[in-house]
């Protein structure tokens, strides 16, 4: 193995290690926060569209019922997630490390 091959192998290993370090320190936490915020926004939208599922009367329920065929795949998971989730304050506190 020549010196050039050894340098090339070292650079390959170093690039892979640095890519993993960057992903672990910067990229992954950012994606996690973005996914949590997107989930919160989706939950707020679904709650605004279907408050009757939780006993909250809404005058626009007749109109939002037309959205149900388009959101039926997400509706069951959302309803389960809303019933099983902790309070919103606990979730936000956990998100910001309180």
Order of alpha helices (4+ residues) and beta strands (2+ residues): alpha-alpha-alpha-alpha-alpha
